[in-house]
Amino acid sequence: MTKNRDLEQIIGGCQGGENESFSQLVDIYSERLYGYFYRLTGNRTISDDLLSELFVKLVEKIGSFKGGSFDGWVFKIASNIFHDFLRAKQRGKKLLEGRKELELERGETTKPDDERSDKLQTQLDKLDGDTRELIMLRYYSQLSFKEIAKLRAEPIGTVLAKVHRGLKKLRKSME
């Protein structure tokens, strides 16, 4: 059986309410989704909370998946959860102020030897939130440009240009 066929069966089992299928889905996606949240927040506790919230949403919404790219569907939900988290965090403040609050929280909970000290993470943190998210969706979460464009309801050319500009900034800052 192919990987896609296995995933289709697991999704079908989830839609049928099979606990074992949900367990398999968690095993398949938890590492990638946790990594996505961690790279966006830099905070393990927040990433765990967002991941938990995501899997609760999956249980609630799995019946609404009608086919297509399951990765794209899952990461769309993850992106929405992250943006909801930011909106709750901001409560009337601008995105930049919300990001500063995240950095303060991150500084309180991370250790010097954490991945946060990694130069790449440091440089990723310096990118604007939109660009950082696009890079994470493309390279860390392994979504295609087409899937990202659909997820964000943007033309694929716009997504390609934003990712290209973001990578160019990242490369320059890494030098």
C-alpha positions as CSV (number, residue, x, y, z in Angstrom):
1,M,0.0,0.0,0.0
2,T,1.2,3.5,-0.8
3,K,1.7,6.2,1.8
4,N,-1.3,8.2,0.4
5,R,-3.5,5.1,0.5
6,D,-2.5,4.5,4.1
7,L,-3.3,8.1,5.0
8,E,-6.7,7.9,3.2
9,Q,-7.6,4.8,5.3
10,I,-6.5,6.5,8.5
11,I,-8.5,9.6,7.6
12,G,-11.5,7.4,6.8
13,G,-11.1,5.7,10.1
14,C,-11.0,9.0,11.9
15,Q,-14.2,10.1,10.1
16,G,-15.7,6.9,11.3
17,G,-14.8,7.7,14.9
18,E,-12.0,5.0,15.3
19,N,-9.8,5.9,18.2
20,E,-6.9,3.9,16.8
21,S,-7.0,6.0,13.6
22,F,-6.9,9.2,15.5
23,S,-3.9,7.9,17.4
24,Q,-2.1,7.1,14.1
25,L,-2.9,10.6,12.8
26,V,-1.4,12.1,15.9
27,D,1.7,9.9,15.4
28,I,2.0,11.0,11.8
29,Y,1.5,14.8,12.3
30,S,2.5,15.7,15.9
31,E,6.2,16.2,15.2
32,R,5.7,18.4,12.1
33,L,3.0,20.5,13.7
34,Y,4.8,20.9,17.0
35,G,7.8,22.1,15.0
36,Y,5.7,24.5,13.1
37,F,4.3,26.0,16.3
38,Y,7.7,26.0,18.0
39,R,9.4,27.8,15.1
40,L,6.7,30.5,15.1
41,T,6.5,31.0,18.9
42,G,9.9,29.8,20.2
43,N,8.1,28.6,23.3
44,R,7.6,24.9,24.2
45,T,4.7,25.4,26.5
46,I,2.8,27.6,24.0
47,S,3.6,25.1,21.2
48,D,2.3,22.2,23.3
49,D,-0.9,24.1,24.0
50,L,-1.4,25.1,20.4
51,L,-0.7,21.5,19.3
52,S,-3.3,20.2,21.8
53,E,-5.8,22.7,20.6
54,L,-5.1,21.6,17.0
55,F,-5.8,17.9,17.7
56,V,-9.0,18.8,19.5
57,K,-10.1,20.8,16.4
58,L,-9.1,17.9,14.2
59,V,-11.4,15.6,16.2
60,E,-14.2,18.1,15.8
61,K,-13.6,18.9,12.1
62,I,-12.3,15.7,10.5
63,G,-15.8,15.0,9.1
64,S,-15.5,18.2,7.1
65,F,-12.4,17.1,5.2
66,K,-13.7,16.3,1.7
67,G,-10.4,15.2,0.0
68,G,-7.5,17.0,-1.6
69,S,-4.3,17.8,0.2
70,F,-4.7,16.7,3.9
71,D,-1.4,18.4,4.7
72,G,-2.7,21.7,3.4
73,W,-6.0,21.2,5.3
74,V,-4.2,20.4,8.6
75,F,-1.8,23.3,8.2
76,K,-4.6,25.7,7.4
77,I,-6.2,24.8,10.7
78,A,-2.8,25.1,12.4
79,S,-2.3,28.5,10.8
80,N,-5.8,29.6,11.9
81,I,-5.1,28.5,15.5
82,F,-1.8,30.4,15.5
83,H,-3.4,33.5,14.2
84,D,-6.2,33.2,16.8
85,F,-3.5,32.9,19.4
86,L,-1.9,36.1,18.2
87,R,-5.2,38.0,18.1
88,A,-6.0,36.9,21.7
89,K,-2.4,37.9,22.7
90,Q,-2.8,41.3,21.1
91,R,-6.2,42.4,22.2
92,G,-6.2,45.7,20.4
93,K,-2.4,46.0,20.0
94,K,-0.5,46.0,16.7
95,L,1.1,42.7,15.6
96,L,4.6,44.1,16.4
97,E,3.6,44.7,20.0
98,G,2.2,41.2,20.2
99,R,5.5,39.8,18.8
100,K,7.4,41.7,21.5
101,E,5.2,40.0,24.2
102,L,6.0,36.6,22.7
103,E,9.7,37.4,22.8
104,L,9.4,38.4,26.5
105,E,7.7,35.1,27.3
106,R,10.2,33.2,25.3
107,G,13.1,34.8,27.2
108,E,11.6,33.7,30.5
109,T,11.1,30.0,29.5
110,T,14.0,29.2,27.2
111,K,17.5,28.1,28.3
112,P,20.7,29.3,26.7
113,D,21.4,25.8,25.3
114,D,17.9,25.6,23.7
115,E,17.4,25.7,19.9
116,R,16.6,29.4,20.4
117,S,20.3,30.1,20.6
118,D,20.7,28.7,17.1
119,K,21.8,31.5,14.7
120,L,19.1,30.4,12.2
121,Q,16.3,30.7,14.8
122,T,17.7,34.1,15.8
123,Q,17.6,35.3,12.3
124,L,14.2,33.8,11.6
125,D,12.9,35.8,14.7
126,K,14.1,39.0,13.0
127,L,11.8,38.4,10.0
128,D,8.3,39.8,10.1
129,G,5.7,37.3,11.2
130,D,4.1,36.8,7.8
131,T,7.5,36.1,6.1
132,R,8.5,33.8,8.9
133,E,5.3,31.8,8.7
134,L,5.6,31.4,4.9
135,I,9.2,30.1,5.3
136,M,8.0,27.7,8.0
137,L,5.1,26.4,5.9
138,R,7.3,25.8,2.9
139,Y,10.5,24.4,4.4
140,Y,9.8,23.2,7.8
141,S,6.2,21.9,7.3
142,Q,7.0,20.9,3.7
143,L,3.9,22.3,2.0
144,S,4.1,23.0,-1.7
145,F,3.8,26.6,-2.9
146,K,0.5,25.6,-4.4
147,E,-0.8,24.4,-1.1
148,I,0.5,27.5,0.7
149,A,-1.2,29.7,-1.9
150,K,-4.5,27.9,-1.4
151,L,-4.2,28.0,2.4
152,R,-3.6,31.7,2.4
153,A,-6.0,32.5,-0.5
154,E,-3.2,34.3,-2.4
155,P,-2.0,33.9,-5.9
156,I,0.9,31.4,-6.2
157,G,3.1,34.2,-7.7
158,T,2.6,36.3,-4.6
159,V,3.6,33.4,-2.3
160,L,6.7,32.6,-4.5
161,A,7.8,36.3,-4.4
162,K,7.3,36.6,-0.6
163,V,9.2,33.4,0.1
164,H,12.0,34.4,-2.3
165,R,12.3,37.9,-0.7
166,G,12.2,36.3,2.8
167,L,14.9,33.8,1.9
168,K,17.0,36.5,0.4
169,K,16.8,38.5,3.7
170,L,17.5,35.4,5.7
171,R,20.6,34.5,3.6
172,K,21.9,38.1,3.9
173,S,21.4,38.1,7.7
174,M,23.2,34.7,8.0
175,E,26.4,36.0,6.3
